[in-house]
Amino acid sequence: MQKTTLLSVEAVTHDVRRFKFRRPGGFGYQPGDATELALDIENWRDEKRPFTMTSLPDDEEIEFTIKGYPEHDGVTTRLHALQPGDTVLIDEPFETFRYKGKGVFIAGGAGLTPFLAILRDLRAKGELQGNQLIFANKEEKDIICADELAAMEGLDLEHVLSEEDKGGYRHGQIDVALLKDLVPDFDRRFYLCGPPPMQKAIQEDLQELGVDADSVSLSD
C-alpha cells in the first residue's frame, strides 16, 4: 500500500462526505473501479476497507464519496474525522463494475458510488442518453449528489424513498410492481449495487420479470 495525503473534504449529505486525495504515481483505473483504504494510524493500518473512486481516470486527484456510520466506531467514522493534510494508505485499484452498454442502474444509498463515476464519464462523452437510474433512499435528505444527478441531461432519473412520502418522489420499495411501472423494456442490461438484501431481492424480481442473469451486473 502507498501513503497519500488528504487534500480536501466537504459534506455531500448529512452523513456523506467527499474526500479528495493526492493521486499516487502509477495509480491507473477505470470508471467503476475501487481500491482499499486504511487509516494511517497506529493499530488501524491493517484494517483495510473497499471504496469506489468517484473521480474520473484523467482527474489529477482521487475522489471518494463515503458514507459514515457513527453507530460503529469503525473505519468510516474515523475517515470522517480526517482533516486536510492527514494521510491514509491506499492499495492498488481493482475492477468492480464495467459499463457494458445502455441500461438501467439501480442503486441503494451509498451503492450509487460506482455508478457515479460511470455516469460522470458517460456525461463527459455525451453518451448518457438511453440510460436510466433508479435510486433508492430512506428520505430525501439521504440522496447523494441530488443536484448533480438532476442536471445530467439525457439520464432518465427516478428517486424512490422508503420512509418518506413526498411529492415528486416514488414512495415504497423497489419491487416487481415498481419495476414494471418504471422500466419500459426489460430486454436491457441492468446494473445493481446496494445493501446485500436489497440486491438479492431485486435480482429475484428481475428474474421474475424475465431478465436473463447474464444481463445483470452486481457488486460483490
Accessible surface in RSA format (square Angstrom, percent):
REM  Atomic radii and reference values for relative SASA: ProtOr
REM  Chains: A
REM  Algorithm: Lee & Richards
REM  Probe-radius: 1.40
REM  Slices: 20
REM RES _ NUM      All-atoms   Total-Side   Main-Chain    Non-polar    All polar
REM                ABS   REL    ABS   REL    ABS   REL    ABS   REL    ABS   REL
RES MET A   1    97.09  50.3  23.72  15.7  73.37 174.7  19.60  16.7  77.49 102.7
RES GLN A   2    70.09  39.2  64.78  47.3   5.31  12.6  35.75  76.1  34.34  26.0
RES LYS A   3   130.63  63.7 102.07  62.6  28.56  68.0  52.87  47.6  77.76  82.8
RES THR A   4     7.28   5.2   1.89   1.9   5.40  12.9   6.26   8.4   1.03   1.6
RES THR A   5    32.67  23.2  32.35  32.8   0.32   0.8  14.47  19.4  18.21  27.5
RES LEU A   6     1.19   0.7   0.00   0.0   1.19   3.0   0.00   0.0   1.19   3.2
RES LEU A   7    60.92  33.9  40.61  29.1  20.31  51.0  43.16  30.3  17.75  47.8
RES SER A   8    48.52  41.0  47.95  64.0   0.57   1.3  37.67  80.2  10.86  15.2
RES VAL A   9    40.20  26.5  16.97  15.4  23.23  56.0  17.23  15.0  22.97  62.3
RES GLU A  10    90.52  52.0  83.78  63.4   6.74  16.1  33.46  64.7  57.06  46.6
RES ALA A  11    78.12  71.8  51.25  79.1  26.86  61.1  51.28  72.2  26.83  71.1
RES VAL A  12    36.11  23.8   4.17   3.8  31.94  77.0   9.14   7.9  26.97  73.2
RES THR A  13    20.16  14.3   3.12   3.2  17.04  40.6  16.07  21.6   4.09   6.2
RES HIS A  14   113.48  62.0  64.94  45.1  48.54 124.2  63.35  65.3  50.13  58.3
RES ASP A  15    30.61  21.4  24.86  24.7   5.75  13.6  16.63  39.1  13.98  13.9
RES VAL A  16     2.10   1.4   1.98   1.8   0.11   0.3   1.98   1.7   0.11   0.3
RES ARG A  17    88.24  37.0  88.24  45.0   0.00   0.0   5.36   7.3  82.87  50.2
RES ARG A  18    40.87  17.2  40.11  20.4   0.77   1.8   5.62   7.7  35.25  21.4
RES PHE A  19     0.20   0.1   0.20   0.1   0.00   0.0   0.20   0.1   0.00   0.0
RES LYS A  20    65.83  32.1  65.83  40.4   0.00   0.0  12.48  11.2  53.35  56.8
RES PHE A  21     0.55   0.3   0.55   0.3   0.00   0.0   0.55   0.3   0.00   0.0
RES ARG A  22   130.89  55.0 129.66  66.1   1.22   2.9  54.91  75.0  75.98  46.0
RES ARG A  23    62.15  26.1  43.40  22.1  18.75  44.7  17.55  24.0  44.60  27.0
RES PRO A  24    15.80  11.5   2.49   2.3  13.31  48.4  13.37  11.0   2.43  15.1
RES GLY A  25    69.53  85.7   0.00   N/A  69.53  85.7  44.47 122.0  25.06  56.1
RES GLY A  26    82.72 102.0   0.00   N/A  82.72 102.0  44.79 122.9  37.94  85.0
RES PHE A  27     5.66   2.8   0.90   0.6   4.76  12.4   2.68   1.6   2.97   8.5
RES GLY A  28    48.70  60.1   0.00   N/A  48.70  60.1  33.59  92.2  15.11  33.8
RES TYR A  29    17.57   8.2   0.92   0.5  16.66  43.3   6.82   5.1  10.75  13.3
RES GLN A  30    93.40  52.2  93.18  68.1   0.22   0.5  23.64  50.3  69.76  52.9
RES PRO A  31    24.43  17.8  21.39  19.5   3.04  11.1  21.62  17.8   2.81  17.5
RES GLY A  32     0.42   0.5   0.00   N/A   0.42   0.5   0.00   0.0   0.42   0.9
RES ASP A  33     7.46   5.2   7.16   7.1   0.31   0.7   0.00   0.0   7.46   7.4
RES ALA A  34     3.21   3.0   3.21   5.0   0.00   0.0   3.21   4.5   0.00   0.0
RES THR A  35     0.00   0.0   0.00   0.0   0.00   0.0   0.00   0.0   0.00   0.0
RES GLU A  36    47.03  27.0  46.94  35.5   0.09   0.2   5.16  10.0  41.88  34.2
RES LEU A  37     0.51   0.3   0.51   0.4   0.00   0.0   0.51   0.4   0.00   0.0
RES ALA A  38     0.74   0.7   0.00   0.0   0.74   1.7   0.74   1.0   0.00   0.0
RES LEU A  39     0.62   0.3   0.46   0.3   0.16   0.4   0.47   0.3   0.16   0.4
RES ASP A  40    25.75  18.0   9.09   9.0  16.66  39.4   0.32   0.8  25.43  25.4
RES ILE A  41    69.59  39.6  66.46  49.5   3.14   7.6  69.59  50.1   0.00   0.0
RES GLU A  42   122.41  70.3 114.87  86.9   7.54  18.0  49.85  96.4  72.56  59.2
RES ASN A  43   134.40  92.7  97.00  93.7  37.40  90.1  34.97  84.2  99.43  96.1
RES TRP A  44    46.86  18.8  46.78  22.6   0.08   0.2  33.09  17.6  13.78  22.3
RES ARG A  45   100.39  42.2  94.90  48.4   5.50  13.1  41.03  56.1  59.36  36.0
RES ASP A  46   137.39  96.2 112.57 112.0  24.82  58.7  35.52  83.6 101.87 101.6
RES GLU A  47    68.45  39.3  67.40  51.0   1.05   2.5   9.41  18.2  59.05  48.2
RES LYS A  48    80.23  39.1  66.86  41.0  13.36  31.8  32.78  29.5  47.44  50.5
RES ARG A  49    94.14  39.5  94.14  48.0   0.00   0.0  29.39  40.2  64.75  39.2
RES PRO A  50    81.96  59.7  68.59  62.5  13.37  48.6  68.75  56.8  13.21  82.1
RES PHE A  51    29.07  14.5  23.12  14.3   5.95  15.5  29.05  17.6   0.02   0.1
RES THR A  52    18.80  13.4  13.20  13.4   5.59  13.3   0.00   0.0  18.80  28.4
RES MET A  53     1.33   0.7   0.47   0.3   0.86   2.0   0.47   0.4   0.86   1.1
RES THR A  54     0.00   0.0   0.00   0.0   0.00   0.0   0.00   0.0   0.00   0.0
RES SER A  55     5.36   4.5   2.66   3.6   2.70   6.2   5.31  11.3   0.04   0.1
RES LEU A  56    36.72  20.4  36.72  26.3   0.00   0.0  36.72  25.8   0.00   0.0
RES PRO A  57    34.73  25.3  29.03  26.5   5.70  20.7  29.03  24.0   5.70  35.4
RES ASP A  58   140.37  98.3 111.90 111.4  28.47  67.3  38.19  89.9 102.18 101.9
RES ASP A  59    58.14  40.7  51.83  51.6   6.30  14.9  15.88  37.4  42.26  42.1
RES GLU A  60   156.86  90.1 135.40 102.4  21.46  51.1  57.27 110.8  99.59  81.3
RES GLU A  61    66.40  38.1  64.32  48.7   2.08   4.9  17.48  33.8  48.92  39.9
RES ILE A  62     0.00   0.0   0.00   0.0   0.00   0.0   0.00   0.0   0.00   0.0
RES GLU A  63    13.16   7.6  13.16  10.0   0.00   0.0   2.23   4.3  10.93   8.9
RES PHE A  64     0.21   0.1   0.21   0.1   0.00   0.0   0.21   0.1   0.00   0.0
RES THR A  65     6.48   4.6   0.00   0.0   6.48  15.4   0.00   0.0   6.48   9.8
RES ILE A  66     4.86   2.8   2.62   2.0   2.23   5.4   4.86   3.5   0.00   0.0
RES LYS A  67    60.86  29.7  56.33  34.6   4.52  10.8  11.19  10.1  49.66  52.9
RES GLY A  68     5.35   6.6   0.00   N/A   5.35   6.6   3.70  10.1   1.65   3.7
RES TYR A  69    81.08  37.9  80.67  45.9   0.40   1.0  56.82  42.7  24.25  29.9
RES PRO A  70   106.89  77.9  83.78  76.4  23.11  84.0  84.55  69.8  22.35 138.9
RES GLU A  71   123.84  71.1  83.21  63.0  40.63  96.7  60.01 116.1  63.83  52.1
RES HIS A  72   116.01  63.4 111.44  77.5   4.57  11.7  76.05  78.4  39.96  46.5
RES ASP A  73   103.44  72.5  78.59  78.2  24.85  58.8  39.71  93.5  63.72  63.6
RES GLY A  74    20.24  25.0   0.00   N/A  20.24  25.0  20.24  55.6   0.00   0.0
RES VAL A  75     5.85   3.8   1.78   1.6   4.07   9.8   1.78   1.5   4.07  11.0
RES THR A  76    23.36  16.6  22.46  22.8   0.90   2.1  17.36  23.3   6.00   9.1
RES THR A  77    41.06  29.2  35.74  36.2   5.32  12.7  37.82  50.8   3.24   4.9
RES ARG A  78    77.88  32.7  75.59  38.5   2.29   5.5  13.67  18.7  64.21  38.9
RES LEU A  79     0.94   0.5   0.94   0.7   0.00   0.0   0.94   0.7   0.00   0.0
RES HIS A  80    25.56  14.0  22.76  15.8   2.80   7.2  12.18  12.6  13.38  15.6
RES ALA A  81    71.83  66.0  48.52  74.9  23.30  53.0  57.64  81.2  14.19  37.6
RES LEU A  82    13.40   7.5  12.56   9.0   0.83   2.1  12.96   9.1   0.44   1.2
RES GLN A  83   110.11  61.6 110.11  80.5   0.00   0.0  46.21  98.4  63.89  48.5
RES PRO A  84    72.97  53.2  50.82  46.3  22.15  80.5  51.31  42.4  21.66 134.6
RES GLY A  85    52.01  64.1   0.00   N/A  52.01  64.1  29.80  81.8  22.20  49.7
RES ASP A  86    55.16  38.6  50.65  50.4   4.51  10.7  10.74  25.3  44.42  44.3
RES THR A  87    40.49  28.8  33.07  33.5   7.42  17.7  22.28  29.9  18.22  27.5
RES VAL A  88     0.04   0.0   0.04   0.0   0.00   0.0   0.04   0.0   0.00   0.0
RES LEU A  89    25.31  14.1  25.31  18.1   0.00   0.0  25.31  17.8   0.00   0.0
RES ILE A  90     1.58   0.9   0.41   0.3   1.18   2.8   0.41   0.3   1.18   3.2
RES ASP A  91    36.49  25.6  33.92  33.8   2.57   6.1   5.82  13.7  30.67  30.6
RES GLU A  92   108.10  62.1 102.88  77.8   5.23  12.4  55.52 107.4  52.59  42.9
RES PRO A  93    32.35  23.6  12.66  11.5  19.69  71.6  12.66  10.5  19.69 122.4
RES PHE A  94    86.11  43.1  77.99  48.3   8.13  21.1  86.11  52.2   0.00   0.0
RES GLU A  95   103.34  59.3  81.40  61.6  21.94  52.2  22.62  43.8  80.72  65.9
RES THR A  96    47.56  33.8  22.78  23.1  24.78  59.1  26.30  35.3  21.26  32.1
RES PHE A  97     3.57   1.8   1.67   1.0   1.90   4.9   3.57   2.2   0.00   0.0
RES ARG A  98    59.00  24.8  55.16  28.1   3.85   9.2  31.22  42.7  27.78  16.8
RES TYR A  99    70.28  32.8  44.06  25.1  26.22  68.2  41.41  31.1  28.87  35.6
RES LYS A 100   128.67  62.8  93.67  57.5  35.00  83.3  56.32  50.7  72.35  77.1
RES GLY A 101    27.68  34.1   0.00   N/A  27.68  34.1  26.01  71.4   1.67   3.7
RES LYS A 102   109.31  53.3  92.88  57.0  16.43  39.1  81.06  73.0  28.25  30.1
RES GLY A 103     0.00   0.0   0.00   N/A   0.00   0.0   0.00   0.0   0.00   0.0
RES VAL A 104     0.00   0.0   0.00   0.0   0.00   0.0   0.00   0.0   0.00   0.0
RES PHE A 105     0.00   0.0   0.00   0.0   0.00   0.0   0.00   0.0   0.00   0.0
RES ILE A 106     0.06   0.0   0.06   0.0   0.00   0.0   0.06   0.0   0.00   0.0
RES ALA A 107     0.00   0.0   0.00   0.0   0.00   0.0   0.00   0.0   0.00   0.0
RES GLY A 108     5.91   7.3   0.00   N/A   5.91   7.3   4.35  11.9   1.56   3.5
RES GLY A 109    19.55  24.1   0.00   N/A  19.55  24.1  17.82  48.9   1.73   3.9
RES ALA A 110    32.44  29.8  24.02  37.1   8.42  19.2  24.53  34.5   7.92  21.0
RES GLY A 111     9.42  11.6   0.00   N/A   9.42  11.6   5.90  16.2   3.52   7.9
RES LEU A 112     0.00   0.0   0.00   0.0   0.00   0.0   0.00   0.0   0.00   0.0
RES THR A 113    13.99   9.9  13.99  14.2   0.00   0.0   3.70   5.0  10.29  15.6
RES PRO A 114     5.65   4.1   5.65   5.1   0.00   0.0   5.65   4.7   0.00   0.0
RES PHE A 115     0.00   0.0   0.00   0.0   0.00   0.0   0.00   0.0   0.00   0.0
RES LEU A 116     0.00   0.0   0.00   0.0   0.00   0.0   0.00   0.0   0.00   0.0
RES ALA A 117     0.19   0.2   0.19   0.3   0.00   0.0   0.19   0.3   0.00   0.0
RES ILE A 118     2.60   1.5   2.42   1.8   0.19   0.5   2.57   1.8   0.04   0.1
RES LEU A 119     0.00   0.0   0.00   0.0   0.00   0.0   0.00   0.0   0.00   0.0
RES ARG A 120    25.27  10.6  24.38  12.4   0.89   2.1   9.29  12.7  15.98   9.7
RES ASP A 121    25.53  17.9  25.53  25.4   0.00   0.0   0.15   0.4  25.38  25.3
RES LEU A 122     3.72   2.1   3.72   2.7   0.00   0.0   3.72   2.6   0.00   0.0
RES ARG A 123    99.87  41.9  86.40  44.0  13.48  32.1  36.55  49.9  63.33  38.4
RES ALA A 124    78.41  72.1  34.93  53.9  43.48  98.9  46.39  65.3  32.02  84.8
RES LYS A 125   126.80  61.9  95.59  58.6  31.21  74.3  60.82  54.7  65.98  70.3
RES GLY A 126    66.74  82.3   0.00   N/A  66.74  82.3  35.28  96.8  31.46  70.4
RES GLU A 127    80.05  46.0  76.59  57.9   3.46   8.2  25.95  50.2  54.10  44.2
RES LEU A 128     4.66   2.6   3.34   2.4   1.32   3.3   3.34   2.3   1.32   3.6
RES GLN A 129   129.52  72.4 127.38  93.1   2.14   5.1  56.70 120.7  72.82  55.2
RES GLY A 130    32.91  40.6   0.00   N/A  32.91  40.6  29.85  81.9   3.05   6.8
RES ASN A 131     1.45   1.0   0.00   0.0   1.45   3.5   0.47   1.1   0.98   0.9
RES GLN A 132     3.06   1.7   3.06   2.2   0.00   0.0   1.99   4.2   1.07   0.8
RES LEU A 133     0.00   0.0   0.00   0.0   0.00   0.0   0.00   0.0   0.00   0.0
RES ILE A 134     0.03   0.0   0.03   0.0   0.00   0.0   0.03   0.0   0.00   0.0
RES PHE A 135     0.11   0.1   0.00   0.0   0.11   0.3   0.00   0.0   0.11   0.3
RES ALA A 136    19.45  17.9  17.87  27.6   1.58   3.6  17.92  25.2   1.54   4.1
RES ASN A 137    12.15   8.4   2.08   2.0  10.06  24.2   9.08  21.8   3.07   3.0
RES LYS A 138   124.73  60.8 122.74  75.3   1.99   4.7  66.23  59.6  58.50  62.3
RES GLU A 139    54.71  31.4  54.71  41.4   0.00   0.0   4.12   8.0  50.59  41.3
RES GLU A 140    59.19  34.0  54.05  40.9   5.14  12.2  17.16  33.2  42.03  34.3
RES LYS A 141   125.74  61.3 105.85  64.9  19.89  47.3  67.47  60.7  58.27  62.1
RES ASP A 142    26.57  18.6  22.65  22.5   3.92   9.3  13.47  31.7  13.10  13.1
RES ILE A 143     7.93   4.5   1.32   1.0   6.62  15.9   1.32   0.9   6.62  18.0
RES ILE A 144     3.03   1.7   3.03   2.3   0.00   0.0   3.03   2.2   0.00   0.0
RES CYS A 145    12.19   9.2   0.55   0.6  11.64  27.4  10.80  27.4   1.39   1.5
RES ALA A 146    39.08  35.9  33.68  52.0   5.40  12.3  33.88  47.7   5.21  13.8
RES ASP A 147   125.67  88.0 117.06 116.5   8.61  20.4  38.91  91.6  86.77  86.5
RES GLU A 148    40.28  23.1  31.01  23.5   9.27  22.1  30.41  58.8   9.87   8.1
RES LEU A 149     1.79   1.0   0.00   0.0   1.79   4.5   0.00   0.0   1.79   4.8
RES ALA A 150    78.66  72.3  45.71  70.5  32.95  75.0  49.35  69.5  29.31  77.6
RES ALA A 151    77.28  71.1  47.95  74.0  29.33  66.7  59.20  83.4  18.08  47.9
RES MET A 152     4.57   2.4   0.00   0.0   4.57  10.9   0.01   0.0   4.56   6.0
RES GLU A 153   162.30  93.2 139.97 105.9  22.34  53.2  62.36 120.6  99.94  81.6
RES GLY A 154    24.07  29.7   0.00   N/A  24.07  29.7  11.18  30.7  12.89  28.9
RES LEU A 155    18.72  10.4   0.14   0.1  18.58  46.7   0.56   0.4  18.16  48.9
RES ASP A 156    68.06  47.7  60.45  60.2   7.62  18.0  29.10  68.5  38.96  38.9
RES LEU A 157    42.98  23.9  18.84  13.5  24.14  60.7  18.84  13.2  24.14  65.0
RES GLU A 158    47.77  27.4  46.20  35.0   1.57   3.7   1.97   3.8  45.81  37.4
RES HIS A 159    26.57  14.5  21.87  15.2   4.70  12.0  16.81  17.3   9.76  11.4
RES VAL A 160     1.19   0.8   0.95   0.9   0.24   0.6   0.95   0.8   0.24   0.6
RES LEU A 161     0.29   0.2   0.29   0.2   0.00   0.0   0.29   0.2   0.00   0.0
RES SER A 162    35.64  30.1  19.14  25.5  16.49  38.0  11.43  24.3  24.21  33.9
RES GLU A 163   111.96  64.3  78.94  59.7  33.02  78.6  33.74  65.3  78.22  63.9
RES GLU A 164    49.23  28.3  45.12  34.1   4.11   9.8  19.65  38.0  29.58  24.1
RES ASP A 165   116.22  81.4  82.94  82.6  33.28  78.7  22.76  53.6  93.46  93.2
RES LYS A 166    88.12  43.0  80.68  49.5   7.44  17.7  56.58  50.9  31.54  33.6
RES GLY A 167    70.77  87.3   0.00   N/A  70.77  87.3  45.78 125.6  24.99  56.0
RES GLY A 168    85.75 105.7   0.00   N/A  85.75 105.7  43.13 118.4  42.62  95.5
RES TYR A 169    57.23  26.7  36.25  20.6  20.98  54.6  18.96  14.3  38.26  47.2
RES ARG A 170    82.59  34.7  79.39  40.5   3.20   7.6  22.66  31.0  59.93  36.3
RES HIS A 171    94.64  51.7  64.10  44.6  30.54  78.1  37.49  38.6  57.15  66.5
RES GLY A 172    22.44  27.7   0.00   N/A  22.44  27.7  21.34  58.5   1.10   2.5
RES GLN A 173   127.00  71.0 117.03  85.5   9.96  23.7  49.00 104.3  78.00  59.2
RES ILE A 174    15.74   9.0   2.57   1.9  13.17  31.7   2.57   1.9  13.17  35.7
RES ASP A 175    63.61  44.6  63.61  63.3   0.00   0.0  24.54  57.8  39.07  39.0
RES VAL A 176    31.80  20.9  31.30  28.3   0.49   1.2  31.30  27.2   0.49   1.3
RES ALA A 177    72.38  66.5  59.76  92.2  12.62  28.7  64.84  91.3   7.53  19.9
RES LEU A 178    22.41  12.5  19.05  13.6   3.36   8.4  22.05  15.5   0.36   1.0
RES LEU A 179     0.27   0.1   0.27   0.2   0.00   0.0   0.27   0.2   0.00   0.0
RES LYS A 180   128.36  62.6 106.85  65.6  21.51  51.2  50.17  45.2  78.19  83.3
RES ASP A 181    90.50  63.4  60.86  60.6  29.64  70.1  20.65  48.6  69.85  69.7
RES LEU A 182    14.67   8.2   2.48   1.8  12.19  30.6   4.69   3.3   9.98  26.9
RES VAL A 183     4.04   2.7   0.00   0.0   4.04   9.7   0.42   0.4   3.62   9.8
RES PRO A 184   115.25  84.0  71.04  64.8  44.21 160.7  83.51  68.9  31.74 197.3
RES ASP A 185    70.40  49.3  66.59  66.3   3.82   9.0  26.53  62.4  43.87  43.8
RES PHE A 186    43.36  21.7  33.39  20.7   9.96  25.9  34.00  20.6   9.35  26.8
RES ASP A 187   132.18  92.6 107.52 107.0  24.66  58.3  31.09  73.2 101.09 100.8
RES ARG A 188    51.34  21.6  36.62  18.7  14.72  35.0  22.35  30.5  28.99  17.6
RES ARG A 189    49.03  20.6  43.83  22.3   5.20  12.4   8.39  11.5  40.64  24.6
RES PHE A 190     0.08   0.0   0.08   0.1   0.00   0.0   0.08   0.1   0.00   0.0
RES TYR A 191     0.00   0.0   0.00   0.0   0.00   0.0   0.00   0.0   0.00   0.0
RES LEU A 192     0.07   0.0   0.07   0.0   0.00   0.0   0.07   0.0   0.00   0.0
RES CYS A 193    13.08   9.9  13.08  14.6   0.00   0.0   0.00   0.0  13.08  14.1
RES GLY A 194    14.23  17.5   0.00   N/A  14.23  17.5   4.72  13.0   9.50  21.3
RES PRO A 195    72.16  52.6  65.21  59.4   6.96  25.3  71.30  58.9   0.86   5.4
RES PRO A 196   105.14  76.6 100.33  91.5   4.81  17.5 102.10  84.3   3.04  18.9
RES PRO A 197   100.49  73.2  87.81  80.0  12.68  46.1  95.32  78.7   5.17  32.1
RES MET A 198    38.74  20.1  29.87  19.8   8.86  21.1  29.75  25.3   8.99  11.9
RES GLN A 199    20.19  11.3  20.19  14.8   0.00   0.0   3.49   7.4  16.70  12.7
RES LYS A 200   128.90  62.9 126.65  77.7   2.25   5.4  96.83  87.2  32.07  34.2
RES ALA A 201    47.22  43.4  43.42  67.0   3.80   8.6  46.44  65.4   0.78   2.1
RES ILE A 202     2.26   1.3   2.26   1.7   0.00   0.0   2.26   1.6   0.00   0.0
RES GLN A 203    70.59  39.5  69.02  50.4   1.57   3.7  16.89  35.9  53.70  40.7
RES GLU A 204    87.85  50.4  82.27  62.2   5.58  13.3  36.20  70.0  51.65  42.2
RES ASP A 205    23.02  16.1  22.93  22.8   0.09   0.2   0.09   0.2  22.93  22.9
RES LEU A 206     0.75   0.4   0.75   0.5   0.00   0.0   0.75   0.5   0.00   0.0
RES GLN A 207   134.16  75.0 121.69  88.9  12.47  29.7  34.97  74.4  99.18  75.2
RES GLU A 208   130.68  75.0  94.68  71.6  36.00  85.7  43.95  85.0  86.73  70.8
RES LEU A 209    36.80  20.5  14.58  10.4  22.23  55.9  19.87  14.0  16.94  45.6
RES GLY A 210    65.89  81.3   0.00   N/A  65.89  81.3  35.60  97.7  30.29  67.8
RES VAL A 211     8.62   5.7   0.00   0.0   8.62  20.8   1.96   1.7   6.67  18.1
RES ASP A 212    86.73  60.8  75.13  74.8  11.60  27.4  34.25  80.6  52.48  52.3
RES ALA A 213    79.12  72.7  60.11  92.8  19.00  43.2  65.69  92.5  13.43  35.6
RES ASP A 214   120.73  84.6 104.05 103.6  16.68  39.4  34.15  80.4  86.59  86.4
RES SER A 215    32.22  27.2  31.94  42.6   0.28   0.6   2.85   6.1  29.36  41.1
RES VAL A 216    20.00  13.2   4.42   4.0  15.58  37.6   4.42   3.8  15.58  42.3
RES SER A 217    14.98  12.7   9.16  12.2   5.82  13.4  14.25  30.3   0.74   1.0
RES LEU A 218    59.34  33.0  39.63  28.3  19.71  49.6  39.63  27.8  19.71  53.0
RES SER A 219    29.13  24.6  19.76  26.4   9.37  21.6  16.05  34.2  13.08  18.3
RES ASP A 220   184.19 129.0 113.07 112.5  71.12 168.2  73.45 172.9 110.74 110.4
END  Absolute sums over single chains surface
CHAIN  1 A    10795.2       8174.5       2620.7       5176.4       5618.8
END  Absolute sums over all chains
TOTAL         10795.2       8174.5       2620.7       5176.4       5618.8
